[in-house]
Every structure is written in structure tokens, then in C-alpha cells.
Amino acid sequence: MDLQVQQNRTAAPHTNQRSRLKTIGRGLIRDRALYLIASPMLLYFLIFKYVPMWGVLIAFKNYTPFVGFMKSEWVGLEHFYRFFSNEAFILLLRNTLAINFLNLALFFPLPILLSLMLNEARREWIKRTIQSIIYLPHFLSWVVIAGITYLLLSTSDGIINKLLAAAGFAKFDFLTNESVFWLLLTFQSIWKEAGWGTVIFLAAITSVDPQQYEAARIDGAGRLRQMWHVTLPAIRNVIIILLILRVGHMMDVGFEQVYLMMNGAVSNVADVFDTYVYRSGIQQAQFSYSTAVGLFKSIVGVILVVITNRLAKKFGEDGVY
């Protein structure tokens, strides 16, 4: 009797496993068209996102191209210790966080405000025209944006300084002034991306039930109160999700923008992790060291996403997972 019970207990997991595999197989056959459509995207992520992850191992090695990836010497956390003990670490951390906090405070709310204002536009052609105008800068490269910035703000030939001089004011040194450099980057980001950022919020607003607006109007709510009590609560989850993703990029500023705007006079406030990785990795060929810096950024980003996601769930929001 005991032997029979033991045999049944041993066979049960195998039976459940076979049943689970059959269910998965039937699901794959049933939804084969969807999996076929998704396969290019899956291959893209597999080849360009997951396979290169093995490269982070050189952060724990003294990578030498002549010796190869596998035969390079293991050094453990030596590159991380070197980075954290470097005097530049505090400077890079300060600059990166300051630029990102400014972006979070000034740039992040703007697409939400623009979306609310566009949603209130009653004439469709006005709404479409404004959308087209504010989307346009997104398609310009940072090289073009930097060129326009120099054309506007240069001390010698900049249009703004020429207007200031014509009005009798002293010229202002926008491009080589440390005190305005972070704000300059933030306003560039706002001009380039704020309009494009409205796409997701406008899509979320279109899903709001029109009956909620009708009910609010019957209760005597004006347009501002409808915006506050109907529209904003309806897109709150989208705002929280995008905020969590934004916090996950607190250690990223974007190499191209900072590198193009950086000059010797503002290097003290312009040097960030991305430019440091480029300088140490590409210009000085310290591949393992720069990989360690990049890995540090990624780990901090993941930790920030996990923390903010848990906080969001603690306050009753959905979060990103």
C-alpha cells in the first residue's frame, strides 16, 4: 500500500509537467500567426540586446584585444574600486543628477500640460496644426539642435545677443557660462522632445469615457474642474508609469547632447558619466574600466526602477510590472 502511494506521488509531478508542456504546445500552435509576427522583434532583442550582455564580463577583467575576451585576466571588482576612489566620481555624479533633476522638474510635467491644453482645443484643425509644429523638433538631430543653439546664443554672432546689444543691454555669455549650462541643456530637451512626449498622454486622454465629462458638466464643473477631476485622474496611471521609467534613467543624460554643447569653459559642470565613458573607453582605450562605469549606471538604474515601482504600488498605483 505504501509503495503504491509512493509511486503515485512520484508519477504526479511528471504527469503535471507533461500536461503543462501539452498546454504550451497547443498555445504555440493556436497563436502561431501572432508568434510569427512577433518573431522579428524577438530576434532583434535577442541579437542586439541580450547577446551583447556577455560583454559586461570585461568589466571584471583586464581586457586586451590581442589576448581576447575569454583569455583576458580576471581582476574582480578592481575597476569599480578604481572608479569609486577617483576624484572625478563625485563631480560626475553631481553633474548627472543635477541635469536629470532639472529635466524631471521642468521637462517631465510639460508634455502633460501640453496634452491637457491640446485636448481642450475645440477646433480640430487648430489642434492638428499645433501638434505638427510641436512634433517637428523631435525629428531634428542633436547636431542640428546644437547648431541652432550656437546660431541663437553665440556671444559674437548670436541673434539673441545682437538683439540685446541693439536694445542697449550688455551681451550675455550663454554658451561658456557655468551658471546657466544645466538650464541650457534642459531647455534644449524641452524644445526638442516636449511636443513628442504628448503623443502617449493624448492617446491616454482619448480613452477617457465622454460620459464622465457629461456627468461633470451636469454637476456644474467648468473646463478647468473637468480637467482636474476627470482628465488627470484618468491618465494618472500613464503618468506614474512614465515617471518610473524616467527615474530609471537618472544616471543617463545622453552623450550626444552634452558632448556637442561641452567646451573648456563649462567642462566642470558638463562632464557626466556618458562623456566620461566615451573619453575613457574610446579615446583612452580603457575598455574594461569604461564598461565598469557603464555597468554601474545600469545597476543603479535598475535599483531606482524597482524602488519607485514598489513605492507606486504601495500608494495604490499599478506600476510597470
C-alpha positions in Angstrom: 0.0 0.0 0.0 2.8 2.4 1.0 4.7 1.5 -2.2 1.7 2.3 -4.3 1.2 5.7 -2.7 4.9 6.5 -3.1 4.7 5.5 -6.9 1.7 7.7 -7.3 3.4 10.7 -5.7 6.5 10.2 -7.9 4.4 10.0 -11.1 2.2 13.0 -10.3 4.9 15.7 -11.0 5.8 14.0 -14.3 2.1 13.9 -15.3 1.6 17.6 -14.4 4.8 18.5 -16.3 3.6 16.6 -19.4 0.2 18.3 -19.1 1.8 21.7 -18.9 4.0 21.1 -21.9 1.0 20.0 -23.9 -0.8 23.2 -22.9 2.1 25.3 -24.0 2.4 23.3 -27.3 -1.3 23.8 -28.0 -1.0 27.5 -27.3 2.0 27.9 -29.6 0.1 26.1 -32.5 -3.1 28.1 -31.9 -1.3 31.5 -31.8 1.4 30.7 -34.4 0.4 33.7 -36.5 1.0 36.1 -33.6 4.3 34.5 -32.7 5.4 34.7 -36.4 4.6 38.4 -36.5 6.4 38.9 -33.2 9.5 36.9 -34.2 11.4 39.8 -35.9 11.1 41.9 -32.7 12.1 38.9 -30.5 15.1 38.2 -32.8 16.1 41.9 -32.6 16.1 41.9 -28.8 17.9 38.6 -28.7 20.7 39.6 -31.1 21.2 43.2 -30.2 20.1 43.4 -26.6 20.7 40.1 -24.9 23.6 38.5 -26.7 25.8 41.6 -26.2 25.1 41.4 -22.4 28.0 38.9 -22.2 30.3 41.8 -23.0 29.8 43.2 -19.5 32.1 40.5 -18.2 35.1 42.6 -19.4 34.2 44.9 -16.5 35.7 42.2 -14.3 38.7 41.5 -16.5 41.7 43.4 -17.8 40.5 43.1 -21.4 43.2 43.1 -24.0 42.1 42.8 -27.7 45.3 40.9 -28.6 44.6 38.2 -25.9 40.9 38.0 -26.5 37.7 38.1 -24.5 38.0 34.7 -22.9 41.7 34.7 -22.1 41.9 38.2 -20.5 42.9 38.2 -16.9 40.2 38.3 -14.2 40.5 41.2 -11.8 37.2 41.1 -10.0 35.9 44.5 -8.7 39.2 46.3 -9.3 37.8 48.7 -11.9 34.8 49.5 -9.7 37.1 50.3 -6.7 39.2 52.5 -9.0 36.2 54.4 -10.3 34.7 55.0 -6.9 38.0 56.2 -5.5 38.5 58.5 -8.5 38.1 62.2 -7.7 36.0 62.6 -10.8 33.3 60.3 -9.4 31.7 62.9 -7.2 31.8 65.5 -9.9 30.3 63.2 -12.5 27.6 62.1 -10.0 26.7 65.7 -9.2 26.5 66.9 -12.8 24.5 63.9 -13.9 22.0 64.1 -11.1 21.6 67.9 -11.3 20.8 67.8 -15.1 18.4 64.9 -14.6 16.6 66.5 -11.6 16.2 69.7 -13.7 14.7 67.6 -16.5 12.4 65.8 -14.0 11.2 69.1 -12.6 10.9 71.2 -15.7 10.7 68.8 -18.7 8.6 65.9 -17.4 5.4 67.9 -16.5 5.4 69.9 -19.7 4.1 67.2 -22.1 1.2 66.6 -19.6 0.3 70.3 -19.6 0.6 70.4 -23.4 -1.7 67.4 -23.7 -4.3 68.9 -21.5 -4.3 72.1 -23.4 -4.5 70.3 -26.8 -7.3 68.2 -25.5 -9.2 71.4 -24.7 -8.8 72.8 -28.3 -12.3 72.6 -29.8 -11.3 73.2 -33.5 -9.7 70.1 -34.9 -7.5 71.9 -37.4 -6.0 74.1 -34.7 -5.2 71.0 -32.7 -3.6 69.3 -35.7 -1.6 72.3 -36.7 -0.2 72.8 -33.1 0.6 69.1 -32.9 2.5 69.2 -36.2 4.5 72.2 -35.1 5.5 70.8 -31.7 6.3 67.4 -33.1 8.8 68.8 -35.7 11.8 69.4 -33.4 11.8 65.7 -32.4 13.0 64.8 -35.9 16.0 67.1 -35.8 19.3 65.6 -34.7 21.2 66.9 -31.8 23.8 68.2 -34.2 21.2 70.5 -35.8 19.8 71.5 -32.4 23.4 72.4 -31.2 23.9 74.4 -34.4 20.7 76.3 -33.9 21.7 77.0 -30.3 25.0 78.4 -31.3 23.3 80.5 -34.0 21.0 82.0 -31.4 23.2 82.3 -28.4 26.7 82.9 -29.6 28.3 85.9 -27.9 29.8 87.3 -31.1 27.2 86.4 -33.8 24.2 85.1 -31.9 20.8 86.6 -32.7 19.8 87.0 -29.1 23.0 88.9 -28.2 22.6 91.1 -31.2 19.1 92.0 -30.1 20.4 92.6 -26.5 23.1 94.9 -27.9 20.7 96.7 -30.1 18.4 97.3 -27.2 21.3 98.8 -25.1 21.9 95.8 -22.9 25.2 94.0 -22.3 25.8 90.8 -24.1 25.3 87.6 -22.0 27.7 84.7 -22.3 25.2 81.8 -22.6 27.5 79.1 -24.0 30.5 79.4 -21.7 28.8 80.3 -18.5 28.7 77.5 -15.9 25.8 79.0 -14.0 23.3 78.5 -17.0 24.7 75.4 -18.6 22.4 72.9 -16.9 19.4 75.1 -17.7 20.5 75.5 -21.3 20.6 71.7 -21.7 17.1 71.4 -20.1 15.6 74.0 -22.4 17.1 72.2 -25.4 15.5 68.9 -24.2 12.2 70.7 -23.7 12.2 72.3 -27.1 13.2 69.1 -28.9 11.1 66.5 -27.0 8.2 68.1 -25.1 5.9 68.0 -28.1 6.7 64.4 -29.0 6.1 63.5 -25.3 2.5 64.5 -25.7 1.8 61.5 -28.0 1.3 59.0 -25.2 -0.7 61.3 -23.0 -3.0 62.3 -25.8 -3.6 58.7 -26.6 -4.4 58.1 -23.0 -6.8 61.0 -22.9 -8.7 59.6 -25.9 -9.6 56.6 -23.8 -11.5 58.7 -21.2 -15.2 57.9 -21.3 -17.1 61.0 -22.6 -19.9 60.3 -20.2 -17.6 61.3 -17.4 -17.3 64.8 -18.9 -21.0 64.9 -19.4 -21.6 64.0 -15.8 -19.1 66.6 -14.6 -20.8 69.3 -16.7 -24.2 68.4 -15.3 -22.7 68.8 -11.8 -21.6 72.3 -12.8 -17.9 71.6 -13.4 -16.2 74.1 -15.7 -13.4 73.1 -18.1 -10.7 73.5 -15.5 -12.5 71.4 -13.0 -13.2 68.7 -15.7 -9.5 68.7 -16.5 -8.6 68.4 -12.8 -11.3 65.9 -11.7 -11.8 63.8 -14.9 -8.8 64.0 -17.3 -5.9 64.0 -14.9 -7.2 61.0 -12.7 -7.9 59.1 -16.0 -4.3 59.4 -17.2 -2.7 59.1 -13.7 -1.5 55.5 -14.3 0.2 56.5 -17.5 1.9 59.4 -15.7 3.1 57.1 -12.9 4.5 54.5 -15.4 6.4 57.2 -17.4 7.7 58.7 -14.2 9.0 55.3 -13.0 10.8 54.8 -16.4 12.1 58.3 -16.2 13.6 57.8 -12.7 15.3 54.6 -14.1 17.3 56.9 -16.4 18.5 59.2 -13.7 22.1 58.2 -14.4 21.7 58.8 -18.1 21.9 62.3 -19.6 22.6 61.4 -23.2 26.1 61.5 -24.7 25.4 63.4 -27.9 23.7 66.5 -26.5 26.3 67.1 -23.7 29.3 66.3 -25.9 28.1 68.8 -28.6 27.5 71.6 -26.1 30.5 71.0 -23.9 33.5 73.3 -24.1 36.6 74.0 -22.0 34.9 76.8 -20.0 32.0 74.6 -18.8 33.7 71.2 -18.5 33.4 71.4 -14.7 29.6 71.3 -14.9 29.2 69.5 -18.2 31.2 66.3 -17.7 28.8 63.4 -17.0 29.0 59.6 -16.9 28.2 59.3 -20.6 31.0 61.6 -21.7 33.4 60.0 -19.2 32.7 56.6 -20.6 33.4 57.8 -24.1 36.6 59.5 -23.1 38.0 56.6 -21.0 36.7 53.9 -23.3 37.1 55.1 -26.8 39.7 57.8 -26.6 42.0 56.2 -24.0 41.2 52.5 -24.9 40.3 51.6 -21.2 37.6 49.1 -22.3 37.2 47.3 -19.0 37.2 50.4 -16.9 34.6 52.2 -19.1 32.5 49.0 -19.1 32.6 49.0 -15.3 31.3 52.6 -15.3 28.5 51.8 -17.7 27.6 48.7 -15.7 27.4 50.8 -12.5 25.0 53.2 -14.3 22.8 50.3 -15.4 22.7 48.7 -11.9 21.7 52.0 -10.3 19.0 52.5 -12.9 17.5 49.0 -12.2 17.6 49.6 -8.5 15.8 53.0 -8.9 13.1 51.4 -11.1 12.5 48.7 -8.5 12.3 51.2 -5.7 10.0 53.6 -7.4 7.8 50.8 -8.7 7.4 49.4 -5.2 6.6 52.9 -3.9 4.0 53.3 -6.6 2.3 50.0 -5.7 2.4 51.0 -2.0 0.4 54.1 -2.9 -2.2 52.0 -4.8 -0.9 52.5 -8.4 -0.3 49.8 -11.0 3.4 50.2 -11.6 5.3 48.9 -14.6 5.3 45.2 -13.5 
